[in-house]
Amino acid sequence: MSLHENRTLRLTPRFRQLQVLHRERLTPNMQRIVVGGDELAGFESPAPDDHVKLFFPNAEGVFVLPELTASGPCYPEGQAPSPARDYTPRHHDADAGELVLDFVLHGHGVASTWAANAQVGDALVVAGPRGSHLVADDYDAYVLIGDETALPAIARRLAELPEHAQAEVLIEIPEEGDRQPLPSAAQVRVSWLERNGFDAASSTLLEDALVDFEAPDGDAYYWIALESRRARMMRKFVEGHLQVPKDWIRATGYWKAHPDEAE
């Protein structure tokens, strides 16, 4: 068994007010928004699954941002805070001064609604990332598992994998039209799993595929991202049934079916 050095890089987050430069509907349920502006200078996103926090205008149409304190974010009193959501930077082109963000359009929610209606020139505040989880590039294979919310991170991971890498990818999407090209220099095998109207929170398409999954030879790194409870259960399965070491698994809840429930 080889040692693979995964490491965490801490970054200093700052708030950047950017403007929409371009918008594009990628698939029926995915909208791409490209933002830029002078404040993007110095932006860094070293890892494919980095998270930035996006701040949207509040109900009055203004940005009310927190001050970052030792005890956490602190908002000004008497003002409605700007709603904020975590998103993965799909692509950052420092030379072009562009940051690409892909939004799942699910018909509700502040981020989805904003992305569906965003026009060139609209403002968006981007903060972070706070840190990056850098995965070693010497695994024999990478297994990427996620739903449509994980597609930006999966696509970026595949785009950044080296030629010698192998990747097995399981992606659950709403419908066939939500398939996307996933260019990569690596050797990649992708399985698309379509819900076709079935509820994302109670779907078991990825779980069923994982039960029948033939683990790749050698050391494999597993990356899992989807609804929170589903991600936790899949992590337990990979660790317990597939006997994968804890340090070779990263499972993240990208959203919650029941946001008010405690973890």
Buried (B, 14 or more C-beta within 10 A) or exposed (E): EEEBEEEEEEBEBEBBBBBBBEBEEBBEBBBBBBBBBEBBEEBBBEBBBBBBBBBBBBEEEEBBBBEBEEEEEEEEEEEEBBBBBBBBBBBBEEEEBBBBBBBBBBEEBBBBBBBBEBEEEBBBBBBBBBBBBBBBBBBBBBBBBBBBBBBBBBBBBBBBBEEEBBBBBBBBBBBEEBBBEBEBEBEBEBBBBBBEEEEBBEBEBBBEBBEEBEBBEEBBBBBBBBBBBBBBBBBEBBBEEBEBEEEBBBBBBBBEBEEEEEE
